[in-house]
Amino acid sequence: MTTIGQLVPVSRAVLRLVEPGGDTTCRYCLAPVKFLARAKTRQVIANVYEDGRWARVEHFHEECYQGAGRPHGEAKA
């Protein structure tokens, strides 16, 4: 049986709508992840863990995340 103290966090990705006023850059193409009022654009946000410790957050355009080979697993909605 696994207890909470034994769990090791792993990197994970989620798919979210791009919010107005955001100021992020796509980790893959290095272009801004921009809000577009007429298009419901989505982004992938990944919490990245290294050696079981949180290291950073990475942002991707939805299509760039696929092009990068989904480096942090399947993005959950």
N, C-alpha and C positions, 0 to 999 in steps of 0.2 A: 504494500500500500504506500502511495506517495503522499507526503505531507507538504504543506505550503512551503516550509523551509527548504524542501528538496527540489522545488520547481526551478528550472533554469529558463529565464525569459529568452525568447527567440524573436528575430525580426519578423514583422508582419506588415501587411499592406491593406489599406482600405480604399474604396472608391467613393469619392464625394463630389458634390457639385462645387464648382469654383465660385467662391463668394466675392461680392464686390469689395473693392478696397484691398484685396490681397496683394502682397508684394513678394512673390516667390519665383524661383527660377527652376526650370526643368533640369534635373540632374543629368539627363541623357543628351538633350539637344542644346542645353544652356540658354534657351529662349525663355522669356517671361511666361508664366502661367497666368493668362489674363481672363477676366470676367467679360463675357459678351452677353449683353442683355437679350438679344434676339435668339441666341443659341444657348441651350442648356448644356454648356461645356462641363466636362467632368475631369477630375484630376485624381491621381493616385498619391496617397500620402503614406509613407512607410516609416515606422519606428524601427530604427536599426540598432541592434544589440551586438556587441563584440565581447567575446569571452564572458557572456552572461550578464553584462552590464550595458545599460542604455548608453549609446554613443551620439546619436543625432537623429534628426528627421530629414527625410528626403522627399522631394516633390517631383512628380512626373506628369506630363500630359498623358492622358489615357492611352493614346496610340503609341507614344514613346515608351511607355512601360512594357507594352507588348513587344516592341522592337528591341528592347534591351534584354528580352528573354525572361521577363518577370523575375528579376533578381531577388525579390523578397517573398516569393510565392504568389499564389492566386490572390488577387485583390478582392476582398469581400465588400459587398455593398453595405 
